[in-house]
Amino acid sequence: MDYLSLIGRSGAIFSQDISRKEDHLSKIISRSRFLIMGGAGSIGQAVVREVFKRDPKVLHVVDLSENNLVELVRDIRSTVGYGSGDFKTFALDCGSVEFIACVKAEGPYDYVFNLSALKHVRSEKDPYTLMRMIIVNVFNTIKTLHLAKDMGAKNYFCVSTDKATNPANMMGASKRIMEIFLMRESLTQNISMARFANVAFSDGSLLHGFNQRFAKRQPLSAPNDIRRYFVTPQESGELCLLSGLLGDNRDIFFPKLSEKLHLITFSEIAVRFLREHGYEPHECASEDEARNRAEELIVKKKWPCYFFESDTTGEKDFEEFFTDNEDLDLERFDTVGVIRNQPDFDETKLDEFMDGINALRRKATWKKDEIIKLYFSLLPEFAHKETGKYLDQKM
C-alpha cells in the first residue's frame, strides 16, 4: 500500500536525518542490547524493524499479543532475514511478575523502548478502561523505568503523543501526566520521548478500519471536519529511533512541520483510498442509507460512504506538537524538532495523584468523575470536552 499518496504526501519526512546519522546509529545498535515493550503494535513493529536491520547484539521484544508477535517474526524473516545477534520475543504483560522475572533473567539491556500504551480516545468511555489506561500509560511506565534504572540502562525511551500538547481528552492527558512523572525520574535515569502524529493505517485506527470495511464490502464512515497530521509506520519507527538513541536527557522529539507534513481530513483519505482500489466514493445522507445501498452500489464500482461532522468526546479541533512556553531546539536536526525540558514537577502533587489512583483501586469501585478530578489536580488547564458521545456509537 502506498501510504504516502493516501495521506497526500510525495516524500518521506525523516530520510534526510536518518541518512546523515546512519553511521552513528548503526554503530550504536551493533554494539548494544535492546528491550522493546509493546513491540508487536504498529509503532512497536516499526521500531523493531529499524533496530533489527542494523544487526543489534540483543533484541528482545515483549507484547501481550501472541499472534502479533508471531506475525512480526514471520514478517522480519520474510524481508530482512536473519541477523547475527540474539532475537527473541516474549508474550508477556509489561506490568506482570512474569515480565520482571524475564527482564532479570534475560537482561541487562542498554536501551529500553516502551511502546506499550492504550492509545485510543475511545478508551475513556467507561471508568474501567480509563483506569487501565492510567495503569498502562503512567504506572507501568514508572515500574518499567525503575527496572531499566536498576540494570544500568543508558536510556529509557517512551512514546508520547501530539495529543499530550494542551490535551483535550483523557488519553492525551494520561500521556501528559506520564511526561511529568518522567521529569521526576529523569533525575536518576536518562529518558527521552517523542510526540508525533497519527500513524497511517495503524492497528485499530480509523484508516485501518478502511481496510477492514473494504475487505468485508461494508460502507466507509469518517468525519469530514477533523484534520490530522499523519506519519507512515516506517516514519514512526525512525522518529522513535532518533529520540531513543540520540536524544539528550528529558528531550521530546517531534516532526518539524513542512510541505511534507500537512493536515488532511479522514474523509479525504477515504476518497483517495477508494480511488486507489478502483472505486468511486458515493456519499450517502445517513448510516442507514450507506448500509442499505452497499450491495447495489459496489457492483457498479461505487462505494457507499457516510461523512459527518464530529461530535464525540475528546476530539481536538487541530493537532499541535508543542506549546508556546516550551523550549525548542530547531537546529539540531533537519526534519525533527526537539523540546528541551528542565526537571520541573511538583513532587507532592505527583504523590497525591498516585495515592489517589491506588486508593480508588483498593476500593475496587470508582466513578469516572473521581478519576477526572485527579487529572485536574495535575493538569488544572486540562481542556476536557465531555459530550456523552463516543466513537463506539458510530459505524
C-alpha positions in Angstrom: 0.0 0.0 0.0 1.3 3.4 -0.9 0.8 5.2 2.4 2.4 8.5 1.2 -0.1 9.0 -1.6 -3.1 8.1 0.5 -2.1 10.7 3.1 -1.4 13.3 0.4 2.4 13.4 0.5 5.0 12.9 -2.1 8.1 12.2 0.1 9.2 10.7 3.4 9.9 13.1 6.3 12.9 11.8 8.2 15.1 10.3 5.5 17.5 13.2 5.5 18.3 12.9 9.2 18.4 9.1 9.1 20.8 9.2 6.2 23.0 11.8 7.9 23.1 9.9 11.2 23.2 6.4 9.7 26.8 5.5 10.6 26.4 6.7 14.2 23.0 4.9 14.6 24.3 1.6 13.1 27.4 1.7 15.3 25.4 2.2 18.5 22.9 -0.6 17.6 25.5 -3.1 16.5 27.2 -2.8 20.0 24.0 -2.7 22.1 21.3 -4.8 23.8 17.7 -3.7 23.3 14.4 -4.4 25.1 11.3 -3.2 23.2 8.0 -3.3 25.1 4.8 -3.1 23.1 6.8 -4.3 20.2 4.0 -6.0 18.3 1.9 -2.9 17.9 2.1 -0.7 14.8 4.7 1.7 16.2 6.5 -1.1 18.1 6.8 -3.3 15.0 8.3 -0.3 13.1 10.9 0.3 15.9 11.7 -3.4 16.0 12.4 -3.4 12.2 14.6 -0.3 12.4 16.7 -1.9 15.2 16.8 -5.4 13.7 18.0 -4.3 10.2 21.1 -2.7 11.9 22.1 -6.0 13.5 21.9 -5.5 17.3 23.8 -7.7 19.8 20.5 -8.5 21.5 16.9 -7.6 20.5 14.2 -8.8 22.9 10.6 -7.9 22.1 7.7 -8.1 24.6 4.0 -7.7 23.9 0.7 -9.0 25.2 -0.4 -10.1 21.7 1.0 -13.6 21.0 -0.4 -13.6 17.5 1.0 -10.2 16.5 4.4 -11.4 17.8 4.3 -14.4 15.6 3.4 -12.3 12.6 6.2 -9.8 13.5 8.8 -12.6 13.4 7.4 -14.0 10.1 7.5 -10.6 8.6 11.1 -9.9 9.6 12.2 -13.4 8.4 10.5 -12.8 5.1 12.0 -9.4 4.5 15.2 -8.6 6.4 16.1 -12.2 7.1 18.4 -13.1 9.9 21.0 -11.2 12.0 24.0 -12.3 14.0 22.5 -11.2 17.3 20.1 -12.7 19.8 16.5 -12.0 18.7 13.7 -13.3 20.9 10.0 -12.4 21.5 8.0 -12.9 24.8 4.2 -12.8 25.1 4.0 -11.0 28.4 2.2 -8.2 30.2 4.8 -5.5 30.9 3.2 -4.9 34.3 3.4 -8.5 35.4 5.6 -10.6 37.7 6.5 -12.8 34.7 7.8 -9.7 32.9 10.0 -8.7 35.8 11.4 -12.3 36.1 12.1 -12.3 32.3 13.9 -9.0 32.4 16.1 -10.0 35.3 17.0 -13.3 33.7 17.5 -12.1 30.1 18.9 -8.6 30.8 20.6 -6.3 31.3 19.7 -4.0 28.4 21.5 -0.9 27.2 18.4 0.7 25.6 14.8 0.2 26.7 12.0 1.3 24.4 8.4 1.5 25.8 5.9 1.5 23.0 3.2 -0.1 25.2 0.1 2.2 25.6 -3.6 2.5 25.4 -3.7 5.0 22.6 -7.4 5.4 21.7 -9.5 8.4 22.6 -12.4 5.9 22.9 -10.7 4.3 25.9 -12.2 7.0 28.2 -15.8 5.9 27.5 -16.1 3.9 30.8 -14.3 4.2 34.1 -12.8 0.7 34.0 -11.0 1.0 30.6 -10.0 4.6 31.7 -8.4 3.2 34.9 -6.5 0.6 32.8 -5.3 3.4 30.5 -3.8 5.2 33.5 -2.1 2.0 34.8 -0.6 1.2 31.4 0.3 4.7 30.3 1.6 6.0 33.7 2.1 3.4 36.4 3.6 0.6 34.2 5.9 3.2 32.6 7.3 4.2 36.0 7.6 0.5 37.0 9.5 -0.5 33.9 11.7 2.6 34.1 12.8 1.5 37.5 13.7 -1.9 36.1 15.8 -0.1 33.4 17.5 2.1 36.0 18.3 -0.9 38.2 20.0 -2.7 35.3 22.0 0.4 34.3 20.3 1.2 31.0 21.9 4.0 29.0 18.5 5.4 28.0 14.8 4.7 28.6 12.6 5.9 25.7 8.8 6.3 26.0 6.4 7.2 23.2 4.1 10.1 23.9 1.6 11.8 21.6 0.8 15.1 20.0 -2.5 14.8 22.0 -0.4 15.4 25.1 0.0 19.0 24.0 -2.8 21.1 25.5 -4.7 17.8 26.0 -8.5 17.7 25.3 -9.1 14.0 26.0 -8.2 11.6 28.8 -5.8 9.6 26.6 -3.7 12.7 25.7 -3.9 13.9 29.3 -2.6 10.5 30.6 0.4 10.9 28.3 1.0 14.4 29.5 0.9 13.1 33.1 3.3 10.4 32.1 5.7 13.1 30.8 5.5 15.0 34.1 6.3 11.8 36.1 9.2 11.2 33.8 10.7 14.6 34.6 11.0 13.3 38.2 12.5 10.0 37.1 15.0 11.9 34.8 16.9 12.9 38.0 18.2 9.3 38.2 17.7 7.8 34.7 18.3 9.2 31.3 15.0 9.4 29.4 13.8 10.6 26.1 10.4 10.8 24.4 8.7 11.5 21.1 5.4 13.3 20.3 4.2 12.5 16.8 1.2 12.4 14.6 -1.3 9.7 13.8 0.3 6.6 12.3 -1.4 5.9 9.0 -3.3 2.6 8.9 -2.0 1.6 12.4 -3.9 -1.3 14.1 -7.3 -0.1 15.4 -7.2 3.3 13.7 -10.0 4.6 11.6 -7.7 4.2 8.5 -7.0 0.6 9.4 -10.8 0.3 9.6 -11.0 1.3 5.9 -9.1 -1.9 5.1 -11.4 -4.0 7.2 -14.6 -2.4 5.8 -13.3 -2.8 2.2 -12.4 -6.4 2.7 -15.9 -7.1 4.1 -17.7 -5.0 1.4 -19.1 -2.6 4.0 -19.5 1.2 3.9 -16.8 3.6 4.8 -17.6 6.2 7.5 -15.4 9.1 8.5 -15.5 12.7 9.9 -15.1 15.4 7.3 -14.2 18.2 9.7 -11.3 16.7 11.7 -7.9 17.4 10.2 -4.8 15.5 11.4 -1.1 15.0 10.7 -0.1 11.5 9.6 3.2 9.7 9.5 3.8 6.3 7.9 4.6 3.3 10.0 8.3 3.5 9.0 8.5 7.1 9.9 7.1 6.4 13.3 9.9 3.9 13.9 12.5 6.3 12.6 11.4 9.1 14.9 11.5 6.8 17.9 14.9 5.5 16.9 16.3 9.1 16.6 15.0 10.1 20.0 15.8 6.8 21.8 19.4 6.7 20.6 20.3 10.4 20.1 18.1 12.3 22.5 19.6 14.1 25.5 18.0 13.5 28.9 14.4 14.8 29.0 14.3 15.6 25.3 11.0 15.2 23.5 11.3 14.8 19.7 8.6 15.8 17.2 8.3 16.2 13.4 9.0 19.6 12.0 6.2 21.0 10.1 7.0 21.3 6.4 5.4 20.9 3.0 5.9 17.1 3.5 3.7 17.1 6.6 0.3 18.8 6.4 -3.2 18.4 7.8 -5.6 16.2 6.0 -9.2 15.1 6.8 -10.2 11.5 7.3 -12.8 11.8 4.6 -10.2 13.0 2.1 -8.1 9.9 2.8 -11.2 7.7 2.4 -11.7 9.2 -1.1 -8.1 8.6 -2.0 -8.2 5.0 -0.6 -11.3 4.1 -2.7 -10.0 5.5 -5.9 -6.7 3.7 -5.4 -8.8 0.5 -5.2 -10.7 1.4 -8.4 -13.9 2.6 -6.8 -15.6 6.0 -6.9 -16.9 7.2 -3.5 -20.7 7.7 -3.3 -21.7 9.9 -0.4 -24.8 8.9 1.5 -27.0 11.0 3.7 -27.1 8.6 6.6 -25.6 5.4 8.0 -28.8 3.6 7.2 -28.6 4.6 3.5 -24.9 3.6 3.3 -25.6 0.2 4.8 -28.8 -0.5 2.8 -27.3 0.5 -0.6 -23.9 -1.2 -0.1 -24.6 -4.2 -2.3 -26.3 -2.2 -5.0 -23.6 0.4 -5.3 -20.5 -1.8 -5.0 -21.4 -3.9 -8.1 -21.4 -0.5 -10.0 -17.8 0.2 -8.9 -19.2 2.8 -6.5 -18.6 2.6 -2.7 -21.1 3.9 -0.1 -19.6 6.5 2.3 -21.1 8.4 5.2 -19.1 11.5 6.0 -20.2 13.6 9.0 -19.2 16.4 11.4 -17.6 15.0 14.6 -19.3 15.4 17.9 -17.6 12.8 20.1 -15.9 13.4 23.4 -12.2 14.3 23.4 -11.8 15.4 19.7 -9.4 18.3 19.3 -10.1 20.8 16.5 -6.5 20.8 15.5 -3.2 19.0 16.2 -0.1 20.5 17.7 3.3 19.2 18.8 4.4 21.8 21.4 3.1 24.8 23.4 4.2 28.4 23.3 6.1 28.1 26.6 8.2 25.1 25.8 11.9 25.5 25.0 12.5 24.4 21.4 15.7 23.3 19.6 15.0 23.5 15.8 18.7 23.5 14.7 19.9 20.0 15.9 18.1 18.1 13.1 16.9 19.0 9.6 13.5 17.3 9.9 13.0 16.9 13.7 12.3 19.5 16.4 13.3 18.9 20.0 11.6 20.1 23.2 14.3 20.7 25.8 12.9 20.2 29.3 14.0 21.1 32.8 13.1 18.7 35.6 10.0 20.8 36.6 7.5 18.9 38.7 5.6 19.2 42.0 6.5 16.2 44.0 3.6 16.5 46.4 1.1 16.6 43.5 2.7 13.6 41.8 2.5 11.6 45.0 -1.1 12.7 45.7 -2.1 11.5 42.2 -0.5 8.1 42.7 -2.1 7.8 46.1 -5.5 8.8 44.8 -5.4 6.2 42.0 -4.2 3.5 44.3 -7.0 4.3 46.8 -9.6 4.0 44.1 -8.2 0.7 43.0 -8.2 -0.7 46.6 -11.9 0.2 46.9 -12.4 -1.9 43.7 -15.1 0.6 42.7 -14.9 4.1 41.2 -16.6 6.6 39.0 -15.2 8.5 36.0 -15.7 11.8 37.8 -13.3 10.7 40.6 -10.6 9.9 38.0 -11.2 13.2 36.2 -10.8 15.1 39.5 -7.3 13.5 39.9 -6.4 14.5 36.4 -7.3 18.1 37.1 -5.1 18.1 40.3 -2.1 17.7 38.0 -3.4 19.5 34.9 -5.5 22.4 36.1 -5.8 23.7 32.5 -7.0 20.4 31.1 -9.5 21.3 28.4 -11.7 18.2 28.7 -14.7 18.1 26.4 -17.4 15.7 27.6 -20.2 15.4 25.1 -21.6 12.0 26.2 -20.9 10.7 22.7 -18.2 8.2 21.8 -16.7 6.6 18.7 -18.2 3.2 19.6 -21.6 4.7 19.0 -20.7 5.3 15.3 -20.5 3.0 12.3 
